[in-house]
Every structure is written in structure tokens, then in C-alpha cells.
Amino acid sequence: MANGVSTYKMHNGHRGINHPVKNLVTGKGEITSQNHGFAVNREEAEAHKDLEVTHLHLNDDTVAGIAMKSKNCFSVQYHPEASPGPHDSSYLFDQFIQNLK
């Protein structure tokens, strides 16, 4: 919303474990935990000149991650588990620390 991209209330939110997400940057799939009822408007995000859609939810093709092209920041619409697992998304913590450096 801070970048002028709208969100909308989902008919069925994403709740619970084992939600499949595809990382569009690496092409890898991730199994995630989620708990949200709103989503970012995909068409607006893809058309935005300063945003990149980085992750998609594979069940319904909703946006699961974005990054700004002009700033060193990103966001995902799920819980990147730190522990005890799964560890599919643990690289996001490394990426965040790298952004801080």
C-alpha cells in the first residue's frame, strides 16, 4: 500500500501449515506456514515500475513475496520458519542480514 498497490480481502484466507510457494527468483518451491486473509493485487504489483513479484502461492497464484527494485528491502506473505522447521525459507534471514550489511 505504501507503493500505491492495493490489497484485497481474500474469499478464503491462507491459514495453517504446508502452503506451497514458488520463489520466482530461484525457481525453487517452498513449504510455508501462513495466517492471513488479505493479498496484494498481483496485476498492480507486476505493473509497478519499482516492484518485483518474487514469490507466488501455488494453490491460487496470489502474491506471496515482493521486493523493491530501488531499495534494499523485500517482504513475504508467510512465516519464514526459523526453527524447528521446515527450513525451506531460512535463506530469507540470511538475505535480511545481508541487506543490513
CNS distance restraints for C-alpha pairs under 8 A (distance, minus, plus):
assign (resid   1 and name CA) (resid   5 and name CA) 4.96 0.50 0.50
assign (resid   1 and name CA) (resid   6 and name CA) 5.55 0.50 0.50
assign (resid   1 and name CA) (resid   7 and name CA) 7.11 0.50 0.50
assign (resid   5 and name CA) (resid  40 and name CA) 7.17 0.50 0.50
assign (resid   5 and name CA) (resid  41 and name CA) 6.63 0.50 0.50
assign (resid   5 and name CA) (resid  44 and name CA) 5.76 0.50 0.50
assign (resid   5 and name CA) (resid  45 and name CA) 6.13 0.50 0.50
assign (resid   5 and name CA) (resid  48 and name CA) 7.89 0.50 0.50
assign (resid   6 and name CA) (resid  40 and name CA) 6.19 0.50 0.50
assign (resid   6 and name CA) (resid  41 and name CA) 5.64 0.50 0.50
assign (resid   6 and name CA) (resid  44 and name CA) 7.36 0.50 0.50
assign (resid   7 and name CA) (resid  38 and name CA) 6.49 0.50 0.50
assign (resid   7 and name CA) (resid  39 and name CA) 5.39 0.50 0.50
assign (resid   7 and name CA) (resid  40 and name CA) 4.38 0.50 0.50
assign (resid   7 and name CA) (resid  41 and name CA) 5.37 0.50 0.50
assign (resid   8 and name CA) (resid  38 and name CA) 5.43 0.50 0.50
assign (resid   8 and name CA) (resid  39 and name CA) 5.58 0.50 0.50
assign (resid   8 and name CA) (resid  40 and name CA) 6.63 0.50 0.50
assign (resid   8 and name CA) (resid  41 and name CA) 6.90 0.50 0.50
assign (resid   9 and name CA) (resid  37 and name CA) 5.95 0.50 0.50
assign (resid   9 and name CA) (resid  38 and name CA) 4.43 0.50 0.50
assign (resid   9 and name CA) (resid  39 and name CA) 6.64 0.50 0.50
assign (resid  10 and name CA) (resid  37 and name CA) 5.50 0.50 0.50
assign (resid  10 and name CA) (resid  38 and name CA) 5.30 0.50 0.50
assign (resid  10 and name CA) (resid  39 and name CA) 6.59 0.50 0.50
assign (resid  11 and name CA) (resid  37 and name CA) 7.96 0.50 0.50
assign (resid  12 and name CA) (resid  37 and name CA) 6.98 0.50 0.50
assign (resid  13 and name CA) (resid  35 and name CA) 7.44 0.50 0.50
assign (resid  13 and name CA) (resid  36 and name CA) 5.69 0.50 0.50
assign (resid  13 and name CA) (resid  37 and name CA) 4.01 0.50 0.50
assign (resid  13 and name CA) (resid  38 and name CA) 6.80 0.50 0.50
assign (resid  14 and name CA) (resid  19 and name CA) 7.90 0.50 0.50
assign (resid  14 and name CA) (resid  34 and name CA) 5.69 0.50 0.50
assign (resid  14 and name CA) (resid  35 and name CA) 5.53 0.50 0.50
assign (resid  14 and name CA) (resid  36 and name CA) 5.50 0.50 0.50
assign (resid  14 and name CA) (resid  37 and name CA) 6.29 0.50 0.50
assign (resid  15 and name CA) (resid  33 and name CA) 7.57 0.50 0.50
assign (resid  15 and name CA) (resid  34 and name CA) 5.21 0.50 0.50
assign (resid  15 and name CA) (resid  35 and name CA) 4.39 0.50 0.50
assign (resid  15 and name CA) (resid  36 and name CA) 6.48 0.50 0.50
assign (resid  16 and name CA) (resid  33 and name CA) 5.64 0.50 0.50
assign (resid  16 and name CA) (resid  34 and name CA) 5.45 0.50 0.50
assign (resid  16 and name CA) (resid  35 and name CA) 6.27 0.50 0.50
assign (resid  17 and name CA) (resid  31 and name CA) 7.89 0.50 0.50
assign (resid  17 and name CA) (resid  32 and name CA) 6.16 0.50 0.50
assign (resid  17 and name CA) (resid  33 and name CA) 4.23 0.50 0.50
assign (resid  17 and name CA) (resid  34 and name CA) 6.39 0.50 0.50
assign (resid  18 and name CA) (resid  31 and name CA) 5.29 0.50 0.50
assign (resid  18 and name CA) (resid  32 and name CA) 5.48 0.50 0.50
assign (resid  18 and name CA) (resid  33 and name CA) 6.09 0.50 0.50
assign (resid  19 and name CA) (resid  31 and name CA) 5.51 0.50 0.50
assign (resid  19 and name CA) (resid  32 and name CA) 5.01 0.50 0.50
assign (resid  19 and name CA) (resid  33 and name CA) 6.20 0.50 0.50
assign (resid  19 and name CA) (resid  34 and name CA) 7.04 0.50 0.50
assign (resid  19 and name CA) (resid  57 and name CA) 7.43 0.50 0.50
assign (resid  19 and name CA) (resid  58 and name CA) 7.94 0.50 0.50
assign (resid  19 and name CA) (resid  59 and name CA) 7.72 0.50 0.50
assign (resid  20 and name CA) (resid  29 and name CA) 6.75 0.50 0.50
assign (resid  20 and name CA) (resid  30 and name CA) 5.77 0.50 0.50
assign (resid  20 and name CA) (resid  31 and name CA) 4.79 0.50 0.50
assign (resid  20 and name CA) (resid  32 and name CA) 6.27 0.50 0.50
assign (resid  20 and name CA) (resid  57 and name CA) 6.09 0.50 0.50
assign (resid  20 and name CA) (resid  58 and name CA) 5.53 0.50 0.50
assign (resid  20 and name CA) (resid  59 and name CA) 6.95 0.50 0.50
assign (resid  21 and name CA) (resid  29 and name CA) 5.68 0.50 0.50
assign (resid  21 and name CA) (resid  30 and name CA) 5.14 0.50 0.50
assign (resid  21 and name CA) (resid  31 and name CA) 6.32 0.50 0.50
assign (resid  21 and name CA) (resid  32 and name CA) 6.94 0.50 0.50
assign (resid  21 and name CA) (resid  55 and name CA) 6.52 0.50 0.50
assign (resid  21 and name CA) (resid  56 and name CA) 5.53 0.50 0.50
assign (resid  21 and name CA) (resid  57 and name CA) 4.42 0.50 0.50
assign (resid  21 and name CA) (resid  58 and name CA) 5.40 0.50 0.50
assign (resid  21 and name CA) (resid  64 and name CA) 7.09 0.50 0.50
assign (resid  22 and name CA) (resid  27 and name CA) 6.51 0.50 0.50
assign (resid  22 and name CA) (resid  28 and name CA) 5.85 0.50 0.50
assign (resid  22 and name CA) (resid  29 and name CA) 4.43 0.50 0.50
assign (resid  22 and name CA) (resid  30 and name CA) 6.15 0.50 0.50
assign (resid  22 and name CA) (resid  55 and name CA) 5.47 0.50 0.50
assign (resid  22 and name CA) (resid  56 and name CA) 5.33 0.50 0.50
assign (resid  22 and name CA) (resid  57 and name CA) 6.47 0.50 0.50
assign (resid  22 and name CA) (resid  58 and name CA) 6.55 0.50 0.50
assign (resid  23 and name CA) (resid  27 and name CA) 5.36 0.50 0.50
assign (resid  23 and name CA) (resid  28 and name CA) 5.44 0.50 0.50
assign (resid  23 and name CA) (resid  29 and name CA) 6.13 0.50 0.50
assign (resid  23 and name CA) (resid  30 and name CA) 7.36 0.50 0.50
assign (resid  23 and name CA) (resid  54 and name CA) 5.97 0.50 0.50
assign (resid  23 and name CA) (resid  55 and name CA) 4.57 0.50 0.50
assign (resid  23 and name CA) (resid  56 and name CA) 6.83 0.50 0.50
assign (resid  24 and name CA) (resid  28 and name CA) 7.42 0.50 0.50
assign (resid  24 and name CA) (resid  53 and name CA) 7.67 0.50 0.50
assign (resid  24 and name CA) (resid  54 and name CA) 5.15 0.50 0.50
assign (resid  24 and name CA) (resid  55 and name CA) 5.47 0.50 0.50
assign (resid  24 and name CA) (resid  56 and name CA) 7.32 0.50 0.50
assign (resid  25 and name CA) (resid  54 and name CA) 6.02 0.50 0.50
assign (resid  25 and name CA) (resid  55 and name CA) 7.84 0.50 0.50
assign (resid  30 and name CA) (resid  88 and name CA) 5.32 0.50 0.50
assign (resid  30 and name CA) (resid  89 and name CA) 6.63 0.50 0.50
assign (resid  31 and name CA) (resid  86 and name CA) 7.39 0.50 0.50
assign (resid  31 and name CA) (resid  88 and name CA) 6.45 0.50 0.50
assign (resid  32 and name CA) (resid  78 and name CA) 6.54 0.50 0.50
assign (resid  32 and name CA) (resid  79 and name CA) 6.63 0.50 0.50
assign (resid  32 and name CA) (resid  80 and name CA) 6.90 0.50 0.50
assign (resid  32 and name CA) (resid  81 and name CA) 7.77 0.50 0.50
assign (resid  32 and name CA) (resid  86 and name CA) 7.78 0.50 0.50
assign (resid  32 and name CA) (resid  88 and name CA) 7.69 0.50 0.50
assign (resid  32 and name CA) (resid  89 and name CA) 7.66 0.50 0.50
assign (resid  33 and name CA) (resid  78 and name CA) 6.04 0.50 0.50
assign (resid  33 and name CA) (resid  79 and name CA) 5.47 0.50 0.50
assign (resid  33 and name CA) (resid  80 and name CA) 7.50 0.50 0.50
assign (resid  33 and name CA) (resid  81 and name CA) 7.66 0.50 0.50
assign (resid  34 and name CA) (resid  77 and name CA) 7.45 0.50 0.50
assign (resid  34 and name CA) (resid  78 and name CA) 4.74 0.50 0.50
assign (resid  34 and name CA) (resid  79 and name CA) 5.93 0.50 0.50
assign (resid  35 and name CA) (resid  78 and name CA) 7.09 0.50 0.50
assign (resid  36 and name CA) (resid  77 and name CA) 7.87 0.50 0.50
assign (resid  39 and name CA) (resid  62 and name CA) 6.76 0.50 0.50
assign (resid  39 and name CA) (resid  63 and name CA) 6.71 0.50 0.50
assign (resid  40 and name CA) (resid  45 and name CA) 7.36 0.50 0.50
assign (resid  40 and name CA) (resid  62 and name CA) 7.48 0.50 0.50
assign (resid  40 and name CA) (resid  63 and name CA) 6.00 0.50 0.50
assign (resid  41 and name CA) (resid  45 and name CA) 6.20 0.50 0.50
assign (resid  41 and name CA) (resid  63 and name CA) 7.46 0.50 0.50
assign (resid  42 and name CA) (resid  46 and name CA) 6.03 0.50 0.50
assign (resid  42 and name CA) (resid  62 and name CA) 6.71 0.50 0.50
assign (resid  42 and name CA) (resid  63 and name CA) 5.92 0.50 0.50
assign (resid  43 and name CA) (resid  47 and name CA) 6.14 0.50 0.50
assign (resid  44 and name CA) (resid  48 and name CA) 6.08 0.50 0.50
assign (resid  45 and name CA) (resid  51 and name CA) 6.28 0.50 0.50
assign (resid  45 and name CA) (resid  52 and name CA) 7.18 0.50 0.50
assign (resid  45 and name CA) (resid  53 and name CA) 6.75 0.50 0.50
assign (resid  46 and name CA) (resid  51 and name CA) 7.05 0.50 0.50
assign (resid  46 and name CA) (resid  52 and name CA) 6.61 0.50 0.50
assign (resid  46 and name CA) (resid  53 and name CA) 6.38 0.50 0.50
assign (resid  48 and name CA) (resid  52 and name CA) 7.91 0.50 0.50
assign (resid  50 and name CA) (resid  68 and name CA) 5.65 0.50 0.50
assign (resid  50 and name CA) (resid  69 and name CA) 5.14 0.50 0.50
assign (resid  50 and name CA) (resid  70 and name CA) 6.35 0.50 0.50
assign (resid  51 and name CA) (resid  66 and name CA) 6.65 0.50 0.50
assign (resid  51 and name CA) (resid  67 and name CA) 5.73 0.50 0.50
assign (resid  51 and name CA) (resid  68 and name CA) 4.65 0.50 0.50
assign (resid  51 and name CA) (resid  69 and name CA) 5.76 0.50 0.50
assign (resid  52 and name CA) (resid  66 and name CA) 5.52 0.50 0.50
assign (resid  52 and name CA) (resid  67 and name CA) 5.24 0.50 0.50
assign (resid  52 and name CA) (resid  68 and name CA) 6.28 0.50 0.50
assign (resid  52 and name CA) (resid  69 and name CA) 6.75 0.50 0.50
assign (resid  53 and name CA) (resid  63 and name CA) 6.87 0.50 0.50
assign (resid  53 and name CA) (resid  65 and name CA) 5.98 0.50 0.50
assign (resid  53 and name CA) (resid  66 and name CA) 4.48 0.50 0.50
assign (resid  53 and name CA) (resid  67 and name CA) 6.60 0.50 0.50
assign (resid  54 and name CA) (resid  64 and name CA) 7.55 0.50 0.50
assign (resid  54 and name CA) (resid  65 and name CA) 5.09 0.50 0.50
assign (resid  54 and name CA) (resid  66 and name CA) 5.05 0.50 0.50
assign (resid  54 and name CA) (resid  67 and name CA) 6.63 0.50 0.50
assign (resid  55 and name CA) (resid  63 and name CA) 6.22 0.50 0.50
assign (resid  55 and name CA) (resid  64 and name CA) 4.83 0.50 0.50
assign (resid  55 and name CA) (resid  65 and name CA) 4.41 0.50 0.50
assign (resid  55 and name CA) (resid  66 and name CA) 6.80 0.50 0.50
assign (resid  55 and name CA) (resid  76 and name CA) 7.48 0.50 0.50
assign (resid  56 and name CA) (resid  61 and name CA) 5.61 0.50 0.50
assign (resid  56 and name CA) (resid  62 and name CA) 5.70 0.50 0.50
assign (resid  56 and name CA) (resid  63 and name CA) 4.83 0.50 0.50
assign (resid  56 and name CA) (resid  64 and name CA) 4.79 0.50 0.50
assign (resid  56 and name CA) (resid  65 and name CA) 6.76 0.50 0.50
assign (resid  57 and name CA) (resid  61 and name CA) 5.04 0.50 0.50
assign (resid  57 and name CA) (resid  62 and name CA) 5.29 0.50 0.50
assign (resid  57 and name CA) (resid  63 and name CA) 6.33 0.50 0.50
assign (resid  57 and name CA) (resid  64 and name CA) 5.61 0.50 0.50
assign (resid  58 and name CA) (resid  62 and name CA) 7.72 0.50 0.50
assign (resid  63 and name CA) (resid  77 and name CA) 7.61 0.50 0.50
assign (resid  64 and name CA) (resid  76 and name CA) 5.51 0.50 0.50
assign (resid  64 and name CA) (resid  77 and name CA) 4.73 0.50 0.50
assign (resid  64 and name CA) (resid  78 and name CA) 7.00 0.50 0.50
assign (resid  65 and name CA) (resid  74 and name CA) 7.41 0.50 0.50
assign (resid  65 and name CA) (resid  75 and name CA) 5.47 0.50 0.50
assign (resid  65 and name CA) (resid  76 and name CA) 4.01 0.50 0.50
assign (resid  65 and name CA) (resid  77 and name CA) 5.84 0.50 0.50
assign (resid  66 and name CA) (resid  74 and name CA) 5.71 0.50 0.50
assign (resid  66 and name CA) (resid  75 and name CA) 5.46 0.50 0.50
assign (resid  66 and name CA) (resid  76 and name CA) 6.51 0.50 0.50
assign (resid  67 and name CA) (resid  73 and name CA) 5.95 0.50 0.50
assign (resid  67 and name CA) (resid  74 and name CA) 4.05 0.50 0.50
assign (resid  67 and name CA) (resid  75 and name CA) 6.33 0.50 0.50
assign (resid  68 and name CA) (resid  72 and name CA) 6.87 0.50 0.50
assign (resid  68 and name CA) (resid  73 and name CA) 5.95 0.50 0.50
assign (resid  68 and name CA) (resid  74 and name CA) 6.33 0.50 0.50
assign (resid  72 and name CA) (resid  99 and name CA) 6.07 0.50 0.50
assign (resid  73 and name CA) (resid  99 and name CA) 7.24 0.50 0.50
assign (resid  80 and name CA) (resid  87 and name CA) 7.88 0.50 0.50
assign (resid  80 and name CA) (resid  88 and name CA) 7.93 0.50 0.50
assign (resid  80 and name CA) (resid  89 and name CA) 5.13 0.50 0.50
assign (resid  80 and name CA) (resid  90 and name CA) 6.28 0.50 0.50
assign (resid  80 and name CA) (resid  92 and name CA) 7.13 0.50 0.50
assign (resid  81 and name CA) (resid  85 and name CA) 6.08 0.50 0.50
assign (resid  81 and name CA) (resid  86 and name CA) 6.54 0.50 0.50
assign (resid  81 and name CA) (resid  87 and name CA) 6.36 0.50 0.50
assign (resid  81 and name CA) (resid  89 and name CA) 6.71 0.50 0.50
assign (resid  81 and name CA) (resid  90 and name CA) 6.63 0.50 0.50
assign (resid  82 and name CA) (resid  87 and name CA) 6.94 0.50 0.50
assign (resid  82 and name CA) (resid  90 and name CA) 6.15 0.50 0.50
assign (resid  83 and name CA) (resid  87 and name CA) 7.25 0.50 0.50
assign (resid  90 and name CA) (resid  94 and name CA) 7.24 0.50 0.50
assign (resid  91 and name CA) (resid  95 and name CA) 6.20 0.50 0.50
assign (resid  92 and name CA) (resid  96 and name CA) 6.09 0.50 0.50
assign (resid  93 and name CA) (resid  97 and name CA) 6.25 0.50 0.50
assign (resid  94 and name CA) (resid  98 and name CA) 6.11 0.50 0.50
assign (resid  95 and name CA) (resid  99 and name CA) 6.17 0.50 0.50
assign (resid  96 and name CA) (resid 100 and name CA) 6.43 0.50 0.50
assign (resid  97 and name CA) (resid 101 and name CA) 6.45 0.50 0.50
